Amino acid sequence: MKLHIEQWIESNNFSEDVNALFRDSIICYKSGANRASLLFSYLAFITILKERIIGGVKPNLIDQGEWDKIITTLQNEDLWEASVFDATQQREKIDQGTKERKKDPIFNINENLRLQIKYWKDRRNDCAHYKDNIIDTFHIESFWAFIESNLSKITIEGGMQSLINKIYKHFDPTVTPPDKDLTPLIREVEFSVEKPKLKSFWETLLNNGDWNYDLSRRKQELIRISLEVNKDFVNDSLISIVKDNQYYLRDFLSKNPDKVLIFNFSPEEVREFWKKHLRDCDNILGLYTTFLRNSLIPQNEIEEANKTVVSMLKDYAPSALEQQLLAGNNFLDAFKSEIIDNHSFIGFKSFHWVNDRADLIAGIIKYYPADKDILCKLIEHYNLDYRSEWLLGRFDNIFVNSSELKEQYKEIIESESLTLPRDLKKYFA
């Protein structure tokens, strides 16, 4: 069975030199050679940082001559390790008069992380020089946990900016194939971005370029994956940004109604959403039934909500679960009140109004048992001089020969002795 650290190493694209050092460390760990194991792990860690400096871009406020000297030193097998450690300890320099930065650090990390690196460098010395301090397995496991938690933060441009750059590269089709999984990068947020900077991190990704007024496929993917894999503290600021932007909120919930509960809406926010924003969503019924399924709409508001939603719809094609929820919450009554009993259904030139709602009316008829009130209003409409031809066209696919629905309507016609207008007769013959 593989150790967790082995799985983590496999999930990262380290160089062969780094992988070899980690392999030796794990072999020593399993053999009980604790000092050797910790030493090899430290060398793997410090080698990663060396490669990041050599492959990185010089910080703006470091003299080119100084930078060249650092790179040269890193290529010296006797000096490179100490040089990398010194690079982790280098701090920014501030002009005390102007308070402006005079020199950049090589690694843009906080003081606490510098102290942790120094602690592990001291444990490295305990191992290399066989000092009196005991080195046990928990030291190795703690160092592995330190690496896993902090490695993504130790970059020349800083952990947050480094991760942003990697995400941008992921979405660049000239660099990354379209089917590559984004999840490993999103998991890095917890370790790459300091808590006070999380809001800035998400704002940088979401409020970028031409994405300001809609959630592109890329933004949808970012948000969805983070909500699925990251801890609450990582997602709190992300959720806040999405909730504060009506465009983002509508777009995301339209595509991901199953994430509604994660947003922890208050009753007032739920009401505001179905009153003001649901109309502009792409998936009105899917999102509305999610609110119903999770009891987010108070019972005494459902009748009003049903009527509001009916007035938004132009068609009606729910899934089986959606239909069950709508029927169980008296959605048909709202339809009859707002559509069938509307004066425009039989008013002057009502065919214009009915034509505009032909798919909605036909959908309701298709998904609900035969209804006498609906049938009587249809009779009344088709006795008018000007009638909806569009709605009749939908009936061709609903009242097919010997269908159960057709037979139900025929029973109503016979039991109520209803006289059908010419346009309807052919559907119930």
C-alpha positions, 0 to 999 in steps of 0.5 A, a space after each residue: 500500500 502506497 504512503 500518502 506522500 508517495 501518492 502526493 509525489 506522483 500527482 506533482 510534476 517534479 523533475 527526475 532529480 527530485 523524484 529520485 531523492 524522494 524515492 530514497 527518502 521513502 526507502 529509508 523511512 520504511 527501513 527505519 533509517 530516520 535521519 537519512 530519510 529526513 535528509 533526503 526529503 530536505 534535499 528534495 525540497 531544497 532542489 525544488 526551490 533551486 529549480 524554481 530560481 533557475 527557471 524563474 524570472 528575476 524579480 524587478 527590484 534585484 540587480 541583474 548582476 546580483 541575479 546572475 551571481 545567484 544563478 551561477 552559485 546555484 550551479 556550483 555543487 558545493 555552494 548551491 544548497 546554502 545559496 537556496 536557503 539564503 534565498 528563502 531568508 532574503 527579505 524585501 528592503 524598504 527605504 525608511 525615508 520614502 517607505 518605498 520598496 528598494 529591493 524585492 525578496 527572491 521568494 515572496 513569502 511571509 516571515 512565519 514561513 521563513 522561520 519554518 524553513 529555518 527550523 527544518 534546515 536545523 533538523 537537516 543539520 541534526 541528521 547530516 552531522 549526527 547531533 544529539 537531537 533525536 530524529 523520529 518518524 514523526 519528524 519525517 511525517 511532519 516535514 512531509 506535511 510541511 512540504 505538502 502544505 507550503 511548497 506551492 506558496 514558495 515561488 518567486 512571484 508568490 504562491 497566489 500569483 503562481 497559482 493564478 498563472 498556472 490556472 491561466 495556462 490551464 485555460 490556454 489551448 495552445 498550452 493545455 489540452 482541453 480535456 485536462 482536469 482542473 481539479 489538482 490546481 483548484 485543490 492547491 488554493 488551500 495551500 497556495 493562497 494565504 487566508 487574508 488573500 483569498 478574496 483577492 485571489 477569487 476576484 482576480 480570477 472572476 473579475 477578469 477581462 471580458 468576463 465581467 458580466 457573465 460566467 464563462 465556461 471557465 468560470 463555471 468550472 472554477 467555481 463548481 470544482 472549488 465548491 466540490 473539493 475545497 474546505 469552507 474557509 477557501 470557498 467563503 469569499 468565493 461564494 460571497 463574490 458570486 452572491 454579490 454579482 447578480 449575473 454570476 449568481 444567475 449564470 452559476 445556479 442555472 447550470 448548477 442548481 444542485 449547489 443551491 444549499 452551499 450558498 446558505 441563502 437566507 429566507 429573504 435572499 431566496 424570495 428576492 431570487 425567485 421574485 427578481 432573478 429567476 426570470 432571467 435564468 436559463 433553467 427556470 423550472 430546474 432551479 425553482 424545483 430545487 428551491 421546492 425540494 430543499 424547502 427553501 420557500 415557506 409553505 405560505 409563499 408557494 402559491 405566490 411563487 407558483 404564480 410568479 414562475 408560471 408568468 415567466 414560462 414560455 414552455 413546460 418540459 420538466 423532468 420526472 422529478 421536477 414534475 412530481 415536485 410541481 404537481 405536489 405543490 399545486 403548480 397546476 392551480 397557478 397555471 389555471 389561474 394565471 393562464 387559462 383564466 386570464 382574460 387574454 385567453 379569450 379576449 380580442 385577438 387572443 390568438 396572439 397571446 395564446 400563440 406566445 404561450 403555446 408550448 407552455 399550454 401544450 406542455 401542461 396539458 401533456 404532463 397533467 391528467 385531463 382537466 375539465 377547466 382546461 378543456 372548457 377554456 379551450 372550447 371557449 377559445 376555439 369558438 372565437 373568430 380568431 384562434 391559435 393555430 400554433 397551439 393546435 399544431 402542438 396537439 398533433 403530438 399530444 392527442 395521439 390515437 388511443 393515448 391515455 390522455 386522449 381517452 381521459 379527455 373523451 370521458 370528460 366530453 361525454 360525461 359533461 355533454 360538451 360540444 366541441 368546436 370544429 378545430 378540436 373535434 379531430 383530436 377527440 374523434 
